[in-house]
Structure formats: structure tokens, C-alpha cells
Amino acid sequence: MRGARITTAGLTLVMVLALGACASGSEPVPPPPGVGFDYQLGGDYPLPDGAGLVVRQWSGGEAAAGAYSVCYVNAFQTEAEPGHPDSATNWPDGLVLERLEDPEWPGEHPINIDSDQLRRTAVEFIQQRFTECQAQGFDAVELDNLDTFTRYPDAPFDRDDAIAYARLLVAEAADLGLAVGQKNTPELLDVARTEIGFEFAIVEQCGEYDECQQFVDTYGGRVFDVEYTDTGLVAACEVIGEVAGVVQRDLDLVAPSEVGYLHETC
């Protein structure tokens, strides 16, 4: 990827250290800054040329050999797919707000985190996913739908609840040697590193929505942005392409063998 600021030898050393940290359960190791990456939530496939970081699903995904691997966990909402381990029927009783539904992803419902007891019950459920991420060799986790508190005005939880829940999740992951990335949510950048403990960011469409610089101001080159439009890619590359990771993917995040696959970089 143009603009990457790490040598092959340096990247290899970082990967070795990161993998060793996860295996031993020692201190989490953040990802290398400015490295090319890929976002593979639609299924694992060989990394494109220049990609040294990859995001894959916790359920059915595996860490990529020789790359910094981030484990995707939908920690703030249920999964819509019937039979998925994180579908609404599999979460503990009393956590799923079934009366509320994600308008963009029908079948996904927010998790109620408006009390310490509910948050700790949810963390216990998610901790099992973290353990699987560690067992599969991942170096870090991405917690999706961190911004849920901004999208459900009728939900019983708020920003403070999201911060408290995220802080608990980061602590659980850190105990397993996993770094944790902030997902989107510029509304939490003021507390993301200091109060919550995020070490990097996975963002979507920061170029499209003119948010990229905010994340780089907080995380430096440890920002990895996924764009879904040509205009978004151009905007992100202009603002952060020389210091951070930027990729354009198809909206369905399909594998190269499938119709519609797209993978472009700066």
C-alpha cells in the first residue's frame, strides 16, 4: 500500500512479538501504524498484496499467518443470521431489547447495558468470544456497534453506559493479551484512550463523512479505514492515506471468488 511506513523486517518483528503476547496472555500489543490491511468479514481468503493487517470474524474465522489479525465481535448488538452464536436467541435472558431493531440490518437488536449487573452479564457472554479469538491466534479484537447509544433514542442506556461497558470489555480482552480497537463513534474519541483503553481504531467511511482526521489525531497511524464508495476512498486517501491504513471494499464484503468483490487502496 502506498504510504505504508514500516519495513518488511520491522513488520515481521512486530508480528512475532504480537503473536507471542497473545499466546502467553501478557500485555496486549497494538497493531503497527500505517500498514496496509483488508476487511474480511464475508469469509477468510488469502491476504491481498501489501496487507499486513486483517479483520476476520470470531465465528469461523482464523488469524492470518504472518499478519496482525483482528477478531470481529458484535459486542453491542445481536447478529441477524438465524443460528449464529450471537443471534438474539443465544444471548442471556434479559439482555436483548427485541422491541428495538437496527433499521439498516433487520434482525439485529441492541443489548441492554443500562445497569452494572446487565453489563457484567453481557461481558461474561462476550468473554467467551474473546477466548475463542485468542485460541484462533488473533492479536486484537474489534467491538462492533459501539455507537449503538447514538442510534436508539428510545433505548434505556446512554453514553455513560456505553463507556462503562466498553471499559469492562477492554479489561477482559487485555487479560487474554488482546488489544482492543475502537469501532467508529467519534463521539467517544475524547475518552477512547484515557478512560476506555482502546489502542487503535477500525472505522468505516471516515472519508465519506469527513471524520478521518479526528481519528488520526487520537491514534496516529493506528487507524484502519474501510470505505465503500469511490468518493470516500479519494477523500480518505487525501487526508490520512500517507499515515494510516485505507481500503475500499464492496458493501457485502464478499470473497474474491464471488460476484461484486472489490478491494482498492490509496
N, C-alpha and C positions, 0 to 999 in steps of 0.2 A: 504493500500500500504506500502510495506517495505520502510523504510527511511522517512516516514512522521514524522514531528516534531511538531505536535500540538495535544493537548488532545481533547477528545470529548467535554468536558465542554468549553474549550477555543474556539474551533471551533464554537460551538453554540453561544457563546457570540459575536464572530466576525460576524456571520451571522445576528444576531439580529441587531447589530449596522449598518451593511451594508444595510440591508433592510430598516431600519429606515431612513438612509441617503437618499436613493433613493426616498422614499415616500415623504420626506419633501423637496427635492430639495436642500439639504445642501451640504457640502463638500463631494466629492466622497471618497469612502473607498476602498483601494486596496485589492486584494484577500489575503487570508492567505498564507504564504510561505510553500512550501513543502507538500502541501496537494494532495492526490490522485484525479484524475479527469477523465472525459470522454468527448469525442468529438462527438456530436450527430447531425451532420448536415444532416443526412439522415432521420431524424424524431425523435420525442421525445419518450423516453421509460424510465422505472424506472432506477434509477442510480445503477450501479454495487456496490457490497460491497466495502467499503473503499473510495468511490469517494465523495469528499466534494466540488468539483467544476465541473461545466458542461458548455459546449458551445453549444448553440442551435440557430437555425435560427430566425431572427427577424420576418420573414413572416411565420406565422403558428406555431411558437414555443412559449413556455411559460417558465417562470422561474420555477426552481425546488424547491419545498418546503424544507426548511432546508439546502439548499446548496447555495454556492456562484454561481450565474448564469451570464454567459457572453453571450451577444447578438451578433450574427454574422451579419455583414453588409458588403456587397461587395461595398465599397465606391469608388474604383478606376477603376472599370470596370463594364460593363453591365452583367446581367445574361443571359445565353443562352436559358433557358427554355421559350418557347412561352407562353405569358400570364402572366409571372411573373411580379410583380410590378416594378422590376428593369431591365426588358428587355429593349433592345435598343429603342423600340418604345415608352416607357414610360418616358424616361429621357427628360429634357427640350431641345428644339431645339438648335442646335449648339454645344452641348457638346460631342456627341458620334462620335468618329473617326471610321466610318464604313469601311474606306479603310484599317484599321489595325485590325487584328484578332488574338486572342490568339491561338497559334499553338497546345497547349495541350487541350484547351477547345473551340472547334469550336462554334461560335455563341457569344462568349464573345468579346467585343470591349473595348478599353481603353477610358477613359473620358479625354477630353482635359482640362488641368488646366494651360495653359501657360500664363494666364493673371489674374489679380486680379478680374476682372469682371466675368470671366468664373469660377474661383474658388468659388466666393461667390454665384453664381447661383447654382453650384453643392452642396455647403454646405446647401443652402436652401432646396434643394431636399432631401439630406441625413438627415437633421434635423427632417424631418417628420418620418423617420425610428427610430431615437433616441427617439422621443416622444412615439412611439409605444413600443419600448423596455422598457421605463420607466413605461408605463401603464401596461405592462405584468409582472412587478415586477423584471426585471433584475437589476443587480448591476453594470454591466460594459458592454462595447462594444468592439468587435474585428473588426478592419478595414482591410478587406482582400485586397490583391493585392497592398499593399503599395510599393512593389518592381517593380511596372509597369514601372517606369522610367528606370530600368536596362534592360528591355526585349524588348523594341521597339526602335531600333536605329534611325528609321525614324520619330519618334513622335516629335511634336513641343515643348514638355515640357521636363524638366530636373530635376535633383536632387533638385535644389533650389525651383522649383515649387512644387515638392512633399512635401518638408519641409513646405513651406508656406501653402499649402492646409491642410496638417495634423495638423498644429498648429491651424488653424481655426476650424477644426473638433473637436479637443480636447477641445477647449474653449466652443463650443456649447454643447458637451456632459457634460462637467463639470457644466454648468448652470442647467442641469437637475439632477445633483447628480450622474452622471455615470462616473466611472473610465474608462480609455481607455488603451487597450493593444496594444503594437507593434506587428505586424504580420510579421514574418520572417525578411528579409532585414538587415543583419549585416552591410551593407554599411551605415546605418544611426545610428548605435549604439553610435557614438561619439556625436550626438546631440539629441538622442531619449528622454532623460530625461530632459536635460538642456534647449534645445531650443523648443522642441515639447511638452513635458509634459506627455509622456507615463509613466504609473505606473507599468506595468508588461509586459510580453511577451508571446504570443502564437506562437510557432514555429513548423515547420514541418521538420522532417528528419535532425535535427541538429546532431544526432548521425551518420547518413549516410554520412553527408558532413563535419564532424569534426568541427562544429560550436558551440557546446553546451557551452563550457567554456566561449566564448565571451559573451553570453547572461547572464550567471550566474555572470560573473564579473560586469555586468551592473545592473542587477536586483536582485542579490542574489537568494533566493529560490522562488521568484515570477516569475518563468519560467515554462511553461507548454508545453511539447514537445510531438508531435504526430509522431510516426514512422510507416512506412508501410512495413518494412521488418524485418526478424529475426536478421540480422546483425546490422541493425540500432538500434534496441531495445537493443541489447547487448552493443553496443558502448555507447549509451546514458546512460544506467544504470551504466556503469563503470565510466563515467565521472561526471554525475550530479545526479545519482539516489538517493544518500543519502541526497540531499538538495533540489531538485526540483521535479516537477511532470513529470512523463514519462508514456506514454501509447502507445501500438501498436494497431492500428485499421486497418480494411480492407480498401482498397483504395476507395471503393464506400460508405463507412460509413453507411452501412445498419443497420437496427434494428435487435435485437436478433432473431426475428421470421423469418428472411429472410436468404436464402442460401448465404453463404460466410461470415457471420458475424464473426468478430474476435475482441477480447478485451483481451490484455495481459498487465501486468505491471511488474516492476522490482521484 
